[in-house]
Amino acid sequence: MKKPSSKIREEITRLQEQLRQAEAREAERIGRLALKAGLGDIEIEERALVAALEEVAAQFRKGSGRAARPASAQVAPGAAQGPSGEA
């Protein structure tokens, strides 16, 4: 038996709310990571920042992004780094 349109609308509404919540969680996560990386201190036009982030995303989608460092090699936020960016 087919679902009545009212049930489908209810399901769509429920799924839209789930989508909003998931997007909010993702935005908070990315925001925290961006601040941790120091992006909050950079004065840059939004378009330029979006373009740079799109390039980073493309690198990771292609698999050419750097692999995650082992936990023992991770640098604490604000820690001094050498000229190559490594701690």
Summary of the structure (lengths in Angstrom):
residues: 87
radius of gyration: 19.9
end to end distance: 63.0
largest distance: 66.8
contacts: 132
relative contact order: 0.05
helix: 63%
strand: 0%
